[in-house]
Amino acid sequence: MIARTLLLLILTTLLSNIAHGTASRSFIHGNIVSRWSSSRRSLPTVIQTSATTSATTSSRRSNVTTQEKSKPPLLSLLSADVLSAFISSALLSPLVTIIDKSVTLSAAGSMTLGSALKKNALTLTSNPLKFVTSPEYVWICGLYSATYIAANTITTYCTLTSRPSSSPKLIGTTLVNIYACVSKDAAFAKMFGSCAPHSVPKRSLALFSLRDGGTIFSSFLLPQKLKGIFEVMGLNPIQSLNVAQLTCPVVFQAVSAPVHLLGLDFYNRSPGELMGKTRMAASVDNYFPVVGARMLRVLPAFGIGGIGNRMLRAEMIKRIEGGL
């Protein structure tokens, strides 16, 4: 009896332990399955978020790389600046050389303005190679090449650095043009003046600088301010700017011509040789012919030449950017 009771107790205990173990395993298995299912459900979200982040980062890197690649090389831009400036200057320099040389000869009293223009034009047509290798042509071509190169490179720098170019271009171009033009006028006075070559008086240099400062102002700054007048007349912005570019420097020659003649007169005749009124009268005597000649001179130099330089440079830069 006691043995039977102990046996039943042992069996009951074993069965209880087995049932308890089965429930525990079921509970553990249920938790594992539940967590696995939850992980499986959240796994696509994690993968998708990671993929989105990776794609965004790659897109940003791609955009930066594309922007860097699409930016034209500085050397190519500067080459376009120099080449467009030189081509424009080489094309306009023959006419400017003829006029400048003729005005200098006329102011010196060597020959009339008409005779000088005919003689110099004949030299160009009869022997072009001799003309374009002459010192006067080299001076003129170098002068306008330097002026246009200064304007173009300053524009390029300001564009690359996202800065306004009006004031830097006016200041830089004015300084370059005044220095080059005064040097050219001093060389022309020595080559074609009525007296033996000597140093150019400071009065002449000051008058030449005043003349060139006004010409630069009327060529590079004034057209931007006055183009609105032509827009009111019905022209589009590009046409208005071109008309202003042609008109302003030409009209300004009516003011600058006496200044130019007075500067030449100070070189050709010593200060004590003429009184003030006589010197002014000598300059005014040639006023109208010289104004007409200088209007013809500045039209290609700062009008047609300026437009040609701007359009040629724009076309070259467009081709550079199109090749990227």
Steps between C-alpha positions, in 0.01 A plus 500: 500500500774743592698397193199560278447843655865598446486382140188709430663804661814462284292462181291803589812708557654389171185575304477843663862579410450382144187716459676802647801453268279472197321825586833677552631379170177612334531843662864535393422376152209746476721790601769403252247464219336831592832685504610339174174599333535854634860515376396371160231767478741784599792375289369644166447837669858501627634391163286760321611780737864401455458488123331843496777654710764345275320623187468854641870509589594367156271756334660785693849380410390462139359855492819646647711302254279610209525865604876474530528332161263751331706796617718616207877485562655834586771461234237450227308808612813715508597372155161612370550840667839556339414360158177698459680817613787452255278416201277802563801728542677371188189564288434855619863617528564586130232771494595633844868510402426701186291753693735536798806544283321750275372709794850510650655610168228762456545638852875526436436699180681246283200461264127554495273243657351400163842450338624296794192276492542433128871426530462259791202323342703454181780342703255248644355402161828494308713314755287340776789297644714811546207678659416232758867464598553875542562637853182709493280198422670291769439780751129524414443124494683458829301785657158355424606142564608602851175692557274217387704236684464700821122532453457131411716350775341720768156386380612136517640538851185672628278236339693210656495666843135615470589868540364804314734602218399859418727690738805267480478496121473879477795558734724228355425584136545872560841454661623266226361712217630832633852363552510330159337790313717769656808292418376462143432873462844583635655260247290647215597854599868404486463312169282753314539828691627822346802530730789276590394213730510599866331410824123550509397788730302417810222728374462286191497179706236648733280607208535161330401328827197728540394426143534123540324490835199669344510269198505189720211636707295567187583159355462257791282664766278755327338255253370289788336808652353640179374182335165554676438801275513280192282234665231765546525564125402137437835321467563175687770495773774360272427751222486783753838408645657476154363837390618662824839332457533657154360841587656600834874486414440663161310797644759543776766580240346845459623566857830310494635622161614845628668331797688268264608788272617707795711210628668464159555874480683503833737239357556668163551852640672601821296669777660841439447489127129581506267684732196320641241652265720444195559139598129438549423668168755279324326195644151620409601570139515126430203420724239380250728290279660339805164437669377328186818293473493401866132405475594267215789373711305428817209339315699185413718521811236512775180457300530228238816359661335488843192323365714261293720416798197436721321281244813308399588429864142385573506262203837352604383445859177344371703250297724426800200431722335293227803273481485403867 
